Amino acid sequence: MIRSLYSLLLTLLLPLAFVRLWFKGRTNPDYMQRWGERLGYMPDLPKRPRLWVHAVSVGETVAAAPLIRQWQATHPDWAVLVTTTTPTGAAQVRRLFGDTVEHCYLPFDLPGTIGRFIDRARPTLGIVIETEIWPNLYANCHKAGIPLLLANARLSERSYRAYRRLRWLIGPTLRQTTLIAARSAEDVQRFVALGAEAPYVHAWGNLKFDLTVPASAHEQAEQWRRWWGEQRPVWIAASTHPEEETQVLTAHRHVLAEQPDALLVLAPRHPERLPAVLADVEQAGFSALCRSALAPVPQAPSPDTPAPAAGQVLVVDTLGELMTFYAASDVAFVGGSLVPVGGHNPLEPLALGKPTVTGPCVFNFDAVYAELTALQGTTTVVSARGLGQHVAELLAQQPEQRTLPAPVAAWLQANQGSTARLLAYADQLVRRLEAAKAALQQP
């Protein structure tokens, strides 16, 4: 009854969902494509064992990449289907895996659309990355006998309070999972408080610690540094949001006062916002160079392309190159933190040994930042001026002074292993399923 009311409400809101897609399509035409998949209309996939991984967008896809690659290596007879919600996530899937995986958009959470998806996708096992709790999706998987694992699951205090108001709907949904692999003990407590069954909720760590930096990222970073000048001080402001870019540009003016040749690499969280970002750059009195206009991805510009002049900002309006530009920079600022977005993943620049700066709004990664703060692994600033001053101080240091402290490197290594734990559980689960199926087929 409760889920029926939920489904009725979503059905009434469905036209607004398509209006939202159309509105987003005005800046990113990819949102106008493949609408049928949003309703579960996708081609029937070949009948074979299939791992289905749902990764909402770019960050979740990157976090799931080691897991998917290891599954492909150990289960070559299995198909892998990756679903996303955003076109940027879809583009990241193709960039990371090419045609070695299947892809479609996850349908809206209605009984009919989810039913069509399951009938046509035929997943054997499902892994949902992070906190995507969809009542009809979970219920239909449970009914179809598809084990569903919630991986890298997290619940900030803010999210927990929001979900708690819907505990009558969320509790039964969580109980239809086979396993909830939470990031921390605090996340475990919050999931259990929402109604999950405690024996099936475990603190298995954060998949994002298991990232690997491809050699190509270092090679491409060297090419970029040679282009703009190997000795030039460079800082990156990554995954920035509206109203945050203006603060970053103000900070850059403070940096230039101390380091006149400094270069800012500005990588907005959503490249489709490029016109607004370029307007902010111009209004701040700088000129912009768009990465997409300099060379095809992933190539760096040719040596005869003029390097950025003082006062120019390199705007990264492409996808899949953030690790390259982290590697090419001297200092990293992780955005979504000077505005109340909740911050983004600081582990990528840290894995590259970069001094990492953040704003105070980091509730999406509160546990990670709490440990990093204790280890003095990151620096928190609360204003554009503070950001500019700290970045200028770091850029003035010698490279050997900017190395990652040994306790932070040890902490990064000690927190790895979530992917291995999840894969081991999935393997055991598959073996049990195969054994049960074989027993049923015996005369």
N, C-alpha and C positions, 0 to 999 in steps of 0.2 A: 504493500500500500504506500509506504513512504517513498520507495523508489519510483512508483508509478506517478506520484505527485511531482517528484523531481523531473521525470521524463516529460511530463506534460508541460512543466515550466520551460524546459529546454526547447521543446517543440514550438512553443509560442515565441521564443526568442530567436529561433532559427533564421528568420528573415534578417534580423539585426546582425547576425553572424556573417551573412553574405554581404550585407552593406559594409561591414567592417573590412572584409576582404577587398571589396571594391575600392574603399577609401584608401587602404594600404597600397592597392594596385596603382594608384595615381603616382606614387613615387617609386614603387618597385613593381614593374609589370608582371613579375613572376607570380605575384599574389592573384593574378587574374587567370592563371592557368590551372588545369587539372582539378576543377571544382567537383567533378564527379567522384573523385577519390574522397573528398570530404563527406560524401554521403555513402561511402562504402562501395562505389562502383569502380572496381579495379579488375584487371584481367585475372582469370583463374590461373593461379601459379601451379607449376608442375607438382605432382604428388610425390613427395620425397621427404625425409626428415628435415625439419626446418627450425632453426633458431630464429626467433623474432626478438629484436631489440628495439625498444622505443626510446628515442633520444630527441627531446623537444627541438633543440636548436643547436647552434655551433658548439657551445661549451659542453653540453651533454654528449654530443657526438665525439668530440675530442677525448672526453673522459672514458667513453666506451671503446675507443679504438684499440687499446692493447688487449682488452677482453675479446673483441671480435677477431682480431688477428690470431690470437692464440687458439681460439675455437676453430677457426678455419684450418690452422696447422694440424690440430689433433683430430679433427672430424672432417676430413676432406670430402666425405660422401654427403655431408649435410649442406643444404642451402641456408643462406643467412639473409633474412629480411630485416631491413632497418626502416622504421617509420619515423618521420619527423612531423613537426607542426608548421615550421616556417620554411620559406624557400631558401633562406641562408643556411639552414640546417641541411636541406636537400643538396645544396651546392657543396657543402662540406663533405657529405657522404660520398658524392661522386669524386671529389678531389682526393679523398683519402683512400677510397677503395675501387674507384673506376667501376667496371662492370662485374667485379667479383662478388658483389652483393646485389640483392634486389632492393628496390626502394618504392615506397608510396607514402602519401600523407595519411596520418591517423585520422579516421573519420570522427565527426562530431559524436558525442557520447549519447546517442539515442539507440534504443533497442534494435530497430531495423537496420540502421547503418552499421552498428557493431556486428550484428548477425551476418550481414553480407560480407563484411571484412573477414570474419573468422571462416565463413564458408569458402571464400575464394583464396585466402592466404594459407589456410591449413597449417597453422603453426603447431609444432610439437611441444615447444617450450618457449615461454615468454619471459623477457627480462626488461623491466621498466626502470629507466635511469632517473634517479632522484625522485622528488615528491610529486608524482603525477597520479593523483587519486581520482579515478573515474568510476562511479558506481556501476554503470551499465557494462563497461568494458570488463571490470573485474567479475561481475556476476555472470556474464556470458562465457568468459574463460572458465570459470568454475563449473558452470553447467556442462560445458563441452569437454571437461576433463583435461584442460590445458594448465599445467603447473605455471604459476605466475610468481616471479621473484621481483621484489622491489629492491633495487640495488642502489648503493650510495645514498640511501635515504636520509634526509635531514629534516628537522623541524626547528626553526628558530622559535624563540619565545613569542615573537610577533605572530608567526604562522600558526603556532599551537593555539594561541588565544582565538584566532579567527576560526580554525577548524573546530575548536571546542564548542562553539555556538551551534555547529552542525553535527554534534557527536551522534545523534540519533541516526544520521545517514552515514557518517564516516566510519563509525565503529563496525557495523556489519560489513562494510566494504573491505576494511582492513583484514577482517577475519576470513576473507575469501582468498587471501594470498597464501602461497606455500611457504614463503620465507620473506622476512623483511631484514635486509642487511643494512643496518643503520651505521652512520658514521661514528657515533660516540655513545657513551653510556647515557648522557643527557638526552640524546635523541631516542634511545631505547625507552627511557622512562616516559617521554612524551607520547610516543606511539602507543605504549601500553595504556597510558591514561586515556587515550582517545578510544580504546576498545580493542586494540590488537591483542592476540593471545601471546602471553609472555614467552612460552617455550619456543615460539617461532620468530622471535625478534632478537637479533644478535648485533653487538657492536663489532663490526668487521672492518672499520676504518674507511678511509676516503680513497676512492678510485683515482682521484686526481694526483695523489702522491706517486702513482705508478707510471706517470708520464715518462716517455723517452724522447730525448731531443735528437731528431734525425741529423745525420752528418750533413745532409743537404742544407739544413738551416744555417749551420756554421759556414759552409762554403758560400752560400748566397750572402750571408752577412758580411763576409770579407769583401765580396765584390761591391757591396753598397758602400762600405767604409772607404775602399779605394776610390770610389767615384766622388764622394763628398769630401774626402780628405781624411786620411787615417789618424791624424793628430787632432782633428777637430773635435771639440766637446759637443756631445750629442745626448739629448735626453728624450725619452718617449713618454707621452701621456696616452695610455691605452684604455680602451673600452670606456670612453667618456660619453656623457649624456648631455641633453639640453640643459643650458644654464651652467654647466660645468666647463664647457669649452671656453666661455668668456673668462672664467676664473683662471684656467690654465694659460690663456693668452696674456692675462694680466701678470701671472707669475713669470711668464717668459720675458716680459719686459724687465722685471727685476733681475732675471738671469743675465740678460744682455748688458745690463749696467755693470756687471762684474766680469762677464765673459762675452765680449762684443761679437765673437765669431761663433757663438753657440747656435746649434741647430735644434729646433723642436720638431719631432716626428709626432704628429697628431693622428691617432687612430680611433675614430669614433666607434662606439659599440655597434651602431647600425649604419653601414655605408650608404644606405638609401637616403640618409639625412644629409647627403653631401651638399646640396644647395644651401641649407641653413648653416652648415659648418663653414662653408666658404664665405657666407655673408658675415659670420662672426669674425673670421680672420680679417676680412677687409675692414670691418668696423673698428677692429683693434689697431688698425694702422699697419698691418703686415700684408704681404702678398703670398699667395698660396701656389704650391706646385702639387698637382694631383699625381699620385703614384701611377695610376692607370694610364696617364698620358706619356710616361717616360719610357716604358718598355713593356713587352708582353710578360705576363706572370709565367714563371717565377724569375725571369731574367732581371738583372740590374741594368741600368742605363749604359750605353756605350761610352767609351772614354771621351768621345768628341761632343757629348751632350753637356752643356754648361751645368756645373754644380750649383746648388742653391747659394744665392748671395746672402749676406748678412741681412736679417729682417725678413727672410722668406721662411715659410713654414711648409714642411712636407706633409701633406695630408694623405693618409693611407685609406684609399677608397676601394680597396680590393679585399677579398676574403682569403683566409688560409695562409697569410704571411706574417701573422703576429709574432710567432716564434723567431722568424728571421729578423724582424725589426727589434725585438727584445735583444737578440744576440748582437745586433749591430750598434746598439746604444750603450752609453756609459752608465746611465741612471734611468730607473723606471718609476713612473707614477701610475698606480692602478686606479682607474676611475670608478665611477658609480659610488664614490665615497665622500666627495665634497658636496653632494646632493643626496637627499634621502632615498636612494635606490637600494642601498644595502651592501655595496661593494662587489668586487669581482675577485677572481682567483689570483692570489699572489704567488702561487707555487711555480708558475711558469718562469717569471723573471728570476726567482730565487734559484730554481734548478739550473739556470744559466749563470749563476753567481753574481747577479746584478744587485746593487743597492736599491732597495724597494721602498717607496714612499706611498702613503695612503692618507686619505682624509678620515674623519672620525666616524662616518656612517658605514659600518661594516657588519651589520647584524646578519647578513647572509653567510658570513664566514667568521662568526664571533668566536667560536672555539679555536679555529686556526690562528686568528689574530691574537687571541689571549696568550697562546703558547709562544707565538713569535715575539710578542711584546716582552714576555719574561726572558726570552733569549736575546733580546735586543736585535732581532732579525729584521725588523721593519721600523720605520719612523712614521709617526702620525703627525700630520699638520692640520690646522683648523681653519686656515685662510689662504687666499691666493698669495698674499705677501709672505706668509710663512713657507708656503710651497716654493716660491721663487728663491727665497733666502737659503733654504736647505739644499735645493738642487744646485744652486751656485756654489755652495760650500763643498758639496760632493764633487762637482766638476773640477774644482780647483785642486783636488787631491791628486796624488800620483796613482796610477792604476793599481799598484800593489797595496795601496791604502784602502782601496775599495773592494778588496776580496771578501768573500762571504766568511763570516766567523765560523770557526770549526764546530762549535756546538749547534749551529743552524744546519750545517751540512750533515752532521750526525743525526739530527732530528728528522731531516728529510728522508734519510735512508731508513731510519728506525720505523717510520710510519708507512713504509711500503708493504705490500703483501695482500691488500684487499682483493685485487684481481685474482690472485692465486687461490684465495679462500673461496671466492665465489665460483670459480671454474671447477674446483674440486667438488663442491657441493652439487653443482649442475651435473657433473659427470656421474656422481653417485645416484642422483635422481634419475638420470636417463637409464642407467643400468637397472634400477628398480622397475622403471616403466617397461623396459624391454623384457625383463624376467616375468613380469606380470602378464604381459601380452603373450609370451611364449607358453606360459602355464594355461592360459585360456584356450590356446590353439591345440593343446594336447587332447587326444581322444579320451 
